Amino acid sequence: MFKIALAQINTTVGDFAGNANLILDYLSRAKAAKASLVVFPELAVGGYPPEDLVLKNHFVENNLKTLSSLVKKVHGIAAVVGFVDADSKGKIYNAAAFIEEGAIKTIYHKNELPNYGVFDEKRYFRPGSFEANKGLISLNGRKIGISICEDIWIDGSVYAKQSKAGAKILVNISSSPYEAGKLKIRQELLLRRAKETKAAIIYCNVVGGQDELVFDGASMVVGSDGRLMARAKQFEEELLVCDMDAASNPLAPLLDETQEVYQALVAGTRDYVQKNGFSKVALGLSGGIDSSLVAVIAVDALGADNVIGISMPSRFNVKATRQDAKMVAGNLGIKCKEISIKRIHQIYLRVLAKHFKGLAPDITEENLQARIRGDILMAFSNKFGWLILTTGNKSEMAVGYCTLYGDMSGGFAPLKDIFKTRVYELARWRNSQQENHPIPKSVFLRAPTAELRPHQTDEESLGAYQQLDEVLDAYVQRHQSVGTIVKDSTQLAYVKKIVNLVDKNEYKRRQAPPGVKITGRAFGRDWRLPITNKYKE
């Protein structure tokens, strides 16, 4: 019997004491389970990603002090722990320590530093070299190779060299951010590496939210024959204990993509709120599909007692949307305040009338309503310490169909990386999970509208969302040109219009709150276009 425990933990960047306590707790659990080795995720001591914190000498020093205190408490079990290492010249490394009987026996430095998408590791770390440290250890008569995240993704990298050097078990500690569909790719990679090397793969991933990023866990063990031996749950902390000599081990089922995305939104929202010291959130509850879905996500993340809906009808809000806002709040069991903005809007219009004399009403007067609502939400945030959740989606953010200092005002945007068509998909899925549907049928049937003028609908400005999202998927997600997107001449004008809206609204997106990253090209970390930019196709 040779048991290895994978400690799939939810760390917090910079919380050395909290992370250390978490590590010690899982170390104790692994020891109680009679594991010979417990494996922790990449940079577990200081949290991932620490970004420019590692440029602060005192951050690196505190991380090393924390590791040193942990090392003294490792007895009766061996451990692999991720941390930031530093040499005598001040160079820093993404590192893994192999600890046994109160001492560090080996320190491995990550060889392959990712520098794409959300990763900027070459900005911070120096790469290790296989020649300097092969990352090989021996435990209970078994030769084990240690590597870190990207090391196993690059063909012929460290993992292959360790296998050739005789390693029969390859331990890879990781902090791999979630993207829809990525787990399947990750699992197929690990199965392929096991078959390639004829070595077992121990893959330990972190779990939880950190700013825009969410980590889905799903740590796993693959046998030397390429067979999946064990897998931890997605989006939950877990100690996965695998007996390498046993035929059967825990194997958590995979979530389907819609459920997976929904759980990512819940985990990302929960951790952003709680890790930043908030206990309650508020949101503008309009009676539309976006705010309804955000309210449900918030309740699933934080509990009904910690969510407040604020309905702010104007003279353009029809009775049906006001009723739906109240119904969503009632179905979820959350507090709901209704504050009419009709008089406030009229005062704004009177004050500005002499300055706007001779000019016809336009989007200016419409946006005043959104900004009034933003002010009210932020007033509640200031007074009660609530975090405001914005309710805009990726389709709106892409084309600028949102108001700066209005509906964009807030601290976190759960739907920031969710296209409108997927908003409906997620809402339908969530309704299907309980008999008493939290989102009323009327919300799905009503044409989406901002209700900033009489009889307004989103499609007047944007076209059908199905059509819009197809163009945005091509232009934003896949960087396709107008010529590639257009299928026939009837589409040309529409596609040009949407592409132009995307291009000219970068200044708005740059001022938006952070939100959960779901796709491979989320606005923010994955999307870095200049605001001042004259380039056009």
C-alpha positions as CSV (number, residue, x, y, z in Angstrom):
1,M,0.0,0.0,0.0
2,F,1.4,3.4,-1.1
3,K,-1.0,6.3,-0.5
4,I,-0.6,9.8,-1.9
5,A,-2.8,12.6,-0.8
6,L,-3.7,15.5,-3.0
7,A,-4.6,18.6,-0.9
8,Q,-6.9,20.6,-3.2
9,I,-7.1,23.7,-1.1
10,N,-8.5,27.3,-1.5
11,T,-5.6,29.6,-0.7
12,T,-5.7,33.4,-0.6
13,V,-3.0,35.6,-2.0
14,G,-0.9,37.2,0.7
15,D,-2.6,35.4,3.6
16,F,0.4,33.6,4.9
17,A,-1.1,32.7,8.3
18,G,-4.4,31.5,6.8
19,N,-2.6,29.5,4.1
20,A,-0.2,28.0,6.6
21,N,-3.1,26.9,8.8
22,L,-4.9,25.4,5.8
23,I,-1.7,23.5,4.8
24,L,-1.2,22.2,8.3
25,D,-4.9,21.1,8.6
26,Y,-4.6,19.1,5.3
27,L,-1.2,17.8,6.3
28,S,-2.8,16.4,9.5
29,R,-5.7,14.9,7.5
30,A,-3.4,13.2,5.1
31,K,-1.3,11.8,8.0
32,A,-4.5,10.5,9.6
33,A,-5.4,8.8,6.3
34,K,-2.0,7.1,6.4
35,A,-0.7,8.7,3.3
36,S,3.1,8.6,2.7
37,L,3.1,11.8,0.7
38,V,0.8,14.9,0.7
39,V,1.0,17.2,-2.3
40,F,-0.1,20.9,-2.2
41,P,-0.7,23.2,-5.2
42,E,1.6,25.7,-6.9
43,L,2.6,28.7,-4.8
44,A,0.4,27.4,-1.9
45,V,2.3,29.3,0.7
46,G,1.6,32.8,-0.6
47,G,-1.4,32.1,-2.9
48,Y,-1.7,32.3,-6.7
49,P,-1.2,34.5,-8.6
50,P,0.8,36.9,-6.4
51,E,1.6,39.2,-9.4
52,D,3.6,42.3,-8.4
53,L,3.6,41.3,-4.8
54,V,6.7,39.2,-5.5
55,L,8.5,42.3,-6.5
56,K,8.3,43.4,-2.9
57,N,11.3,41.9,-1.0
58,H,9.3,41.6,2.2
59,F,6.6,39.5,0.6
60,V,9.2,37.0,-0.6
61,E,10.8,37.0,2.9
62,N,7.5,36.5,4.7
63,N,6.7,33.6,2.3
64,L,10.1,32.0,3.1
65,K,9.6,32.5,6.9
66,T,6.2,30.9,6.6
67,L,7.6,27.9,4.7
68,S,10.4,27.6,7.3
69,S,7.8,27.4,10.1
70,L,5.8,24.8,8.2
71,V,8.8,22.6,7.5
72,K,9.4,22.1,11.3
73,K,5.9,20.6,11.6
74,V,6.2,18.0,8.9
75,H,6.9,14.6,10.6
76,G,5.6,11.1,9.9
77,I,4.6,12.1,6.3
78,A,6.4,13.7,3.4
79,A,5.1,16.8,1.6
80,V,5.5,18.8,-1.6
81,V,4.6,22.5,-1.1
82,G,4.7,25.3,-3.6
83,F,6.3,28.6,-2.6
84,V,8.5,31.5,-3.9
85,D,12.2,30.8,-3.6
86,A,15.0,33.4,-3.8
87,D,18.7,33.0,-4.2
88,S,21.6,35.1,-2.8
89,K,21.5,37.5,-5.7
90,G,17.8,38.3,-5.2
91,K,16.5,36.2,-8.2
92,I,13.2,34.6,-7.5
93,Y,11.8,31.3,-8.6
94,N,8.4,29.6,-8.7
95,A,9.4,26.6,-6.6
96,A,8.4,23.4,-4.9
97,A,9.9,22.1,-1.7
98,F,10.1,18.4,-0.9
99,I,9.9,18.2,2.9
100,E,10.5,15.1,5.1
101,E,11.0,14.8,8.8
102,G,11.3,18.5,9.6
103,A,13.7,19.3,6.8
104,I,13.7,20.4,3.2
105,K,15.3,17.6,1.2
106,T,15.0,19.1,-2.3
107,I,13.9,22.4,-3.9
108,Y,12.7,22.3,-7.5
109,H,12.5,25.5,-9.6
110,K,9.8,25.6,-12.4
111,N,11.5,25.4,-15.8
112,E,8.8,26.4,-18.2
113,L,7.4,29.9,-17.4
114,P,4.1,30.6,-19.2
115,N,3.8,34.1,-20.7
116,Y,0.5,34.2,-22.5
117,G,-3.2,34.9,-21.7
118,V,-3.4,35.5,-18.0
119,F,0.1,34.4,-17.3
120,D,3.1,36.9,-16.9
121,E,5.6,34.6,-15.1
122,K,8.6,35.8,-17.1
123,R,7.9,39.2,-15.6
124,Y,8.6,37.8,-12.2
125,F,10.5,34.6,-12.1
126,R,13.7,33.1,-13.4
127,P,13.4,29.7,-15.0
128,G,15.0,26.7,-13.3
129,S,17.1,24.3,-15.3
130,F,17.0,20.5,-15.3
131,E,20.8,20.4,-15.2
132,A,20.8,22.4,-11.9
133,N,18.0,20.5,-10.2
134,K,16.4,17.4,-11.7
135,G,13.5,17.5,-9.2
136,L,14.0,13.8,-8.4
137,I,13.3,12.3,-5.0
138,S,13.1,8.9,-3.5
139,L,10.3,7.9,-1.1
140,N,9.5,4.4,0.1
141,G,11.8,3.0,-2.5
142,R,10.0,4.8,-5.3
143,K,11.6,7.3,-7.6
144,I,9.5,10.4,-8.0
145,G,9.8,13.5,-10.2
146,I,8.5,16.9,-9.1
147,S,7.4,19.5,-11.6
148,I,5.2,22.6,-11.6
149,C,2.2,23.3,-13.9
150,E,3.5,24.4,-17.3
151,D,6.4,21.9,-17.1
152,I,4.0,19.1,-18.0
153,W,2.3,21.0,-20.8
154,I,5.4,21.5,-22.9
155,D,6.3,18.4,-25.0
156,G,9.6,16.8,-24.0
157,S,10.0,19.1,-21.0
158,V,11.0,18.2,-17.4
159,Y,8.5,15.4,-17.0
160,A,10.1,13.5,-20.0
161,K,13.6,14.0,-18.7
162,Q,12.6,12.8,-15.2
163,S,11.0,9.7,-16.7
164,K,14.1,8.9,-18.6
165,A,16.1,9.3,-15.4
166,G,14.0,6.5,-13.8
167,A,11.0,8.3,-12.2
168,K,8.0,6.1,-12.1
169,I,5.7,8.7,-10.5
170,L,5.5,12.3,-11.7
171,V,4.1,14.8,-9.3
172,N,2.9,18.1,-10.9
173,I,1.7,20.9,-8.6
174,S,-0.5,23.4,-10.4
175,S,-2.6,26.5,-10.2
176,S,-4.5,26.2,-13.5
177,P,-7.3,28.7,-14.0
178,Y,-10.7,27.6,-15.1
179,E,-12.0,28.1,-18.6
180,A,-15.1,26.4,-20.1
181,G,-14.0,23.1,-21.6
182,K,-10.4,23.3,-20.2
183,L,-10.7,20.3,-17.8
184,K,-11.3,17.9,-20.7
185,I,-8.1,19.2,-22.4
186,R,-6.2,19.0,-19.1
187,Q,-7.3,15.5,-18.4
188,E,-6.5,14.3,-21.9
189,L,-3.0,15.8,-21.6
190,L,-2.3,14.0,-18.4
191,L,-3.6,10.7,-19.8
192,R,-1.3,11.2,-22.8
193,R,1.7,12.0,-20.6
194,A,1.2,8.9,-18.6
195,K,1.1,6.7,-21.7
196,E,4.1,8.6,-23.1
197,T,6.3,8.1,-20.1
198,K,4.9,4.9,-18.6
199,A,4.8,6.7,-15.3
200,A,1.9,7.5,-13.0
201,I,0.9,11.2,-12.9
202,I,-0.1,13.0,-9.6
203,Y,-1.7,16.3,-10.6
204,C,-2.7,18.6,-7.7
205,N,-4.6,21.8,-8.7
206,V,-5.7,24.7,-6.5
207,V,-9.4,25.6,-6.1
208,G,-11.3,28.8,-5.5
209,G,-11.5,32.4,-6.8
210,Q,-8.8,35.1,-7.0
211,D,-9.9,38.4,-8.5
212,E,-11.1,37.5,-12.0
213,L,-9.7,34.0,-12.0
214,V,-11.4,30.9,-10.7
215,F,-9.6,27.6,-10.2
216,D,-11.6,24.5,-10.6
217,G,-9.6,21.9,-8.8
218,A,-10.4,18.5,-10.3
219,S,-7.0,17.2,-9.1
220,M,-6.3,13.7,-10.4
221,V,-4.2,10.7,-10.5
222,V,-3.4,8.8,-13.7
223,G,-1.9,5.3,-13.6
224,S,1.2,4.4,-15.6
225,D,-1.0,2.6,-18.0
226,G,-2.9,5.8,-18.9
227,R,-5.9,4.9,-16.8
228,L,-7.6,7.6,-14.7
229,M,-7.3,6.3,-11.1
230,A,-8.8,9.1,-9.0
231,R,-10.2,12.6,-9.4
232,A,-11.3,15.2,-7.0
233,K,-14.4,17.3,-7.2
234,Q,-14.6,20.6,-9.2
235,F,-14.8,23.9,-7.4
236,E,-14.6,22.3,-3.9
237,E,-11.8,21.9,-1.4
238,E,-11.0,18.2,-0.9
239,L,-8.3,15.9,0.3
240,L,-8.1,13.2,-2.4
241,V,-6.3,10.1,-1.1
242,C,-5.2,7.6,-3.7
243,D,-3.7,4.2,-3.0
244,M,-1.3,3.8,-5.9
245,D,-1.5,0.0,-5.5
246,A,-5.3,-0.3,-5.3
247,A,-7.7,-1.0,-8.1
248,S,-10.3,1.4,-6.9
249,N,-10.1,5.0,-5.7
250,P,-12.4,8.1,-5.4
251,L,-13.5,9.3,-8.8
252,A,-15.7,12.4,-8.8
253,P,-18.1,12.8,-11.7
254,L,-17.6,15.6,-14.2
255,L,-20.0,18.5,-14.4
256,D,-21.5,19.2,-17.8
257,E,-20.5,22.6,-19.3
258,T,-23.5,24.6,-18.2
259,Q,-23.3,23.4,-14.7
260,E,-19.5,23.9,-14.7
261,V,-19.8,27.5,-15.8
262,Y,-22.5,28.2,-13.3
263,Q,-20.5,26.7,-10.4
264,A,-17.5,28.8,-11.6
265,L,-19.7,32.0,-11.3
266,V,-20.8,31.0,-7.9
267,A,-17.3,30.2,-6.6
268,G,-15.8,33.3,-8.2
269,T,-18.5,35.6,-6.7
270,R,-18.3,34.0,-3.3
271,D,-14.5,34.2,-3.0
272,Y,-14.2,37.7,-4.3
273,V,-16.8,38.9,-1.8
274,Q,-15.5,37.0,1.2
275,K,-11.8,37.2,0.6
276,N,-12.1,41.0,0.3
277,G,-13.8,41.3,3.7
278,F,-17.5,41.8,2.7
279,S,-20.4,39.9,4.1
280,K,-23.3,41.3,2.2
281,V,-23.9,42.3,-1.4
282,A,-26.6,44.4,-3.1
283,L,-27.6,44.7,-6.7
284,G,-30.1,46.6,-8.9
285,L,-33.0,44.3,-9.4
286,S,-34.8,45.4,-12.6
287,G,-37.0,42.3,-13.3
288,G,-34.8,41.5,-16.3
289,I,-32.9,38.3,-17.0
290,D,-29.5,39.6,-16.2
291,S,-30.3,40.9,-12.7
292,S,-32.4,37.9,-12.0
293,L,-29.5,35.5,-12.7
294,V,-27.0,37.6,-10.7
295,A,-29.4,37.6,-7.8
296,V,-29.7,33.8,-7.9
297,I,-25.9,33.4,-8.2
298,A,-25.4,35.7,-5.3
299,V,-27.8,33.7,-3.1
300,D,-26.2,30.4,-4.1
301,A,-22.8,31.9,-3.2
302,L,-23.6,33.8,0.0
303,G,-27.0,32.8,1.3
304,A,-30.3,34.8,1.0
305,D,-29.6,36.7,4.2
306,N,-26.6,38.3,2.7
307,V,-28.2,39.6,-0.6
308,I,-30.2,42.7,-1.0
309,G,-32.1,43.6,-4.1
310,I,-32.8,47.3,-4.9
311,S,-35.6,48.0,-7.4
312,M,-35.4,51.6,-8.8
313,P,-38.3,52.1,-11.3
314,S,-38.6,55.2,-13.4
315,R,-41.6,56.5,-15.4
316,F,-40.6,54.1,-18.2
317,N,-40.6,50.9,-16.2
318,V,-43.8,48.9,-16.9
319,K,-45.7,47.3,-14.1
320,A,-44.7,43.8,-15.3
321,T,-41.0,44.3,-14.7
322,R,-41.5,45.8,-11.3
323,Q,-43.6,42.8,-10.4
324,D,-41.0,40.4,-11.7
325,A,-38.3,42.1,-9.6
326,K,-40.4,41.6,-6.5
327,M,-41.2,38.0,-7.5
328,V,-37.5,37.1,-7.9
329,A,-36.8,38.6,-4.5
330,G,-39.7,36.7,-3.0
331,N,-38.7,33.4,-4.6
332,L,-35.1,33.8,-3.3
333,G,-36.1,35.0,0.1
334,I,-34.0,38.2,-0.1
335,K,-34.8,41.6,1.1
336,C,-35.9,44.0,-1.6
337,K,-36.1,47.8,-1.4
338,E,-38.0,49.8,-4.0
339,I,-36.9,53.4,-4.6
340,S,-38.5,55.3,-7.4
341,I,-36.1,57.5,-9.4
342,K,-38.9,59.4,-11.2
343,R,-38.7,62.6,-9.1
344,I,-34.9,62.6,-9.0
345,H,-34.8,62.2,-12.8
346,Q,-37.2,65.1,-13.2
347,I,-35.0,67.3,-11.0
348,Y,-32.0,66.5,-13.1
349,L,-33.9,67.4,-16.3
350,R,-35.1,70.7,-14.8
351,V,-31.6,71.7,-13.7
352,L,-30.1,70.9,-17.1
353,A,-32.9,72.3,-19.2
354,K,-31.4,75.8,-19.6
355,H,-28.1,74.3,-20.5
356,F,-29.6,71.9,-23.1
357,K,-32.0,74.5,-24.5
358,G,-32.7,74.0,-28.2
359,L,-31.3,70.4,-28.2
360,A,-33.5,67.5,-28.7
361,P,-33.6,64.8,-25.9
362,D,-31.3,61.8,-26.7
363,I,-29.2,59.2,-25.0
364,T,-28.1,61.8,-22.5
365,E,-31.4,61.9,-20.8
366,E,-31.7,58.2,-20.9
367,N,-28.3,57.6,-19.3
368,L,-29.1,60.0,-16.5
369,Q,-31.5,57.4,-15.2
370,A,-28.8,54.7,-15.1
371,R,-26.4,57.1,-13.3
372,I,-29.0,58.0,-10.7
373,R,-29.4,54.3,-10.1
374,G,-25.7,53.9,-9.8
375,D,-25.5,56.7,-7.2
376,I,-28.3,55.1,-5.1
377,L,-26.5,51.7,-5.2
378,M,-23.2,53.3,-4.2
379,A,-24.9,55.2,-1.4
380,F,-26.1,51.9,0.1
381,S,-22.6,50.5,-0.3
382,N,-21.0,53.4,1.5
383,K,-23.6,53.5,4.3
384,F,-23.8,49.8,5.0
385,G,-20.6,48.4,3.7
386,W,-22.3,46.2,1.1
387,L,-20.4,45.2,-2.1
388,I,-22.4,46.2,-5.2
389,L,-22.7,43.5,-7.9
390,T,-23.2,44.8,-11.4
391,T,-25.5,42.9,-13.7
392,G,-24.2,43.6,-17.2
393,N,-23.2,40.8,-19.5
394,K,-20.4,40.4,-22.0
395,S,-22.5,41.2,-25.1
396,E,-23.4,44.6,-23.6
397,M,-19.8,45.2,-22.5
398,A,-18.5,44.3,-25.9
399,V,-20.5,46.9,-27.8
400,G,-20.7,49.6,-25.0
401,Y,-24.4,49.0,-24.4
402,C,-23.9,50.1,-20.8
403,T,-23.5,53.4,-19.0
404,L,-20.3,54.6,-17.3
405,Y,-21.0,55.5,-13.7
406,G,-24.4,54.1,-14.1
407,D,-25.1,50.3,-14.5
408,M,-21.4,49.8,-14.6
409,S,-21.0,51.2,-11.1
410,G,-20.1,48.5,-8.6
411,G,-17.4,46.2,-7.2
412,F,-17.8,43.0,-9.0
413,A,-19.4,41.8,-12.3
414,P,-20.4,38.1,-12.2
415,L,-21.6,38.1,-15.8
416,K,-18.7,40.1,-17.3
417,D,-17.6,37.1,-19.4
418,I,-21.0,35.7,-20.2
419,F,-22.7,36.4,-23.5
420,K,-26.4,37.2,-23.4
421,T,-27.4,33.9,-25.1
422,R,-25.5,32.0,-22.4
423,V,-27.2,34.1,-19.7
424,Y,-30.5,32.6,-20.8
425,E,-29.0,29.1,-20.9
426,L,-27.6,29.4,-17.4
427,A,-30.9,30.8,-16.1
428,R,-32.9,28.0,-17.6
429,W,-30.5,25.4,-16.2
430,R,-30.7,27.0,-12.7
431,N,-34.5,27.0,-12.8
432,S,-34.4,23.3,-13.7
433,Q,-32.6,22.5,-10.5
434,Q,-35.6,23.1,-8.3
435,E,-39.3,22.7,-8.5
436,N,-40.1,26.2,-7.5
437,H,-38.3,28.2,-10.2
438,P,-36.5,31.2,-8.8
439,I,-36.8,33.1,-12.1
440,P,-40.4,33.7,-13.3
441,K,-41.4,32.5,-16.8
442,S,-42.3,36.0,-17.8
443,V,-38.7,37.2,-17.4
444,F,-37.7,34.7,-20.2
445,L,-40.6,35.7,-22.4
446,R,-40.2,39.4,-22.3
447,A,-38.0,41.1,-24.9
448,P,-34.8,42.4,-23.2
449,T,-35.0,46.1,-22.6
450,A,-33.1,48.8,-20.6
451,E,-36.5,50.7,-20.1
452,L,-34.9,54.1,-20.5
453,R,-37.5,55.3,-23.0
454,P,-41.0,54.2,-24.0
455,H,-41.2,50.8,-25.7
456,Q,-37.5,50.4,-25.9
457,T,-35.9,47.0,-26.7
458,D,-32.3,46.0,-26.9
459,E,-32.8,44.5,-30.4
460,E,-33.6,48.0,-31.7
461,S,-30.0,49.0,-31.1
462,L,-28.2,45.6,-31.3
463,G,-30.2,43.3,-33.4
464,A,-31.2,39.8,-32.2
465,Y,-28.8,38.6,-29.5
466,Q,-28.3,35.3,-31.2
467,Q,-26.9,37.2,-34.3
468,L,-25.0,39.6,-32.1
469,D,-23.3,36.9,-30.1
470,E,-22.3,35.0,-33.2
471,V,-20.5,38.1,-34.5
472,L,-18.9,38.8,-31.1
473,D,-17.7,35.2,-30.7
474,A,-16.0,35.5,-34.1
475,Y,-14.5,39.0,-33.6
476,V,-13.7,39.0,-29.8
477,Q,-13.1,35.3,-29.0
478,R,-11.4,34.3,-32.3
479,H,-10.0,37.6,-33.6
480,Q,-11.6,37.0,-37.0
481,S,-11.7,39.9,-39.6
482,V,-14.9,41.4,-41.0
483,G,-14.3,39.6,-44.3
484,T,-14.1,36.3,-42.5
485,I,-17.2,36.8,-40.4
486,V,-19.5,38.0,-43.2
487,K,-21.2,35.1,-44.9
488,D,-23.0,37.2,-47.6
489,S,-23.5,40.8,-48.6
490,T,-26.7,41.3,-46.5
491,Q,-24.6,40.9,-43.3
492,L,-21.9,43.3,-44.2
493,A,-23.4,46.5,-42.8
494,Y,-24.5,44.8,-39.5
495,V,-21.1,43.2,-38.9
496,K,-19.2,46.5,-39.6
497,K,-21.5,48.2,-37.2
498,I,-20.9,45.7,-34.4
499,V,-17.1,45.6,-35.0
500,N,-17.0,49.4,-34.9
501,L,-18.9,49.4,-31.6
502,V,-16.5,46.9,-30.1
503,D,-13.5,48.9,-31.2
504,K,-14.6,52.3,-30.0
505,N,-15.8,51.2,-26.5
506,E,-12.5,50.0,-25.1
507,Y,-12.4,53.1,-22.9
508,K,-15.6,51.9,-21.2
509,R,-14.4,48.3,-20.7
510,R,-11.2,49.6,-19.1
511,Q,-13.3,51.2,-16.3
512,A,-15.5,48.2,-15.6
513,P,-15.3,46.3,-12.4
514,P,-13.6,42.9,-12.4
515,G,-15.7,39.8,-13.1
516,V,-15.4,36.0,-13.3
517,K,-13.2,34.8,-16.2
518,I,-15.0,31.9,-18.1
519,T,-13.6,32.0,-21.6
520,G,-10.1,32.1,-23.2
521,R,-10.6,35.7,-24.1
522,A,-12.1,37.6,-21.2
523,F,-12.2,41.4,-21.2
524,G,-9.4,42.5,-19.0
525,R,-6.6,40.0,-18.5
526,D,-7.0,38.4,-21.9
527,W,-7.9,41.5,-23.8
528,R,-5.3,44.2,-23.9
529,L,-6.1,46.6,-26.7
530,P,-5.0,50.3,-26.6
531,I,-7.7,52.8,-25.9
532,T,-6.0,55.4,-28.2
533,N,-6.0,53.4,-31.4
534,K,-6.6,54.5,-35.0
535,Y,-6.3,51.0,-36.5
536,K,-9.2,49.9,-38.6
537,E,-9.5,47.0,-41.1
